[in-house]
């Protein structure tokens, strides 16, 4: 029925909040979640979260990796990478191991870097202990 381009390099999207859909409450799950509609409340996801260009998230998001092309109003915590595409608008505090803000993206808030799981801590430079 639906064929996926094997060269696309994208993980399979397992859950979609479609355009025109509105979810109010807590959303949990695994795999890849794509939000093209509106979500209010809290998103705690063990996989990746993608907020499409038509997506509006008025919630805190906790996930492995987060990509935003739409709008997020709330805090975002990513174990790995948070990427703001050029069409993104994020208002809230972020914590991530890596933060990528593409040209044209809007970000209002504070950011904190966290270590990615499984990465070894860097030793302190000699003479700074």
Secondary structure, DSSP 4 states (H G I P E B T S, - for coil): -----TTS--PPEEEEE-TT-EEEEEEEESSEEEE-SEEEEEEEESSEEEE-TT-EEEEEEEES-EEESSEEES-EEEEEEEEE-TT-EEES-EEEEEEEE-TT-EEES-EEE-PPTTPPPPPPPTT--
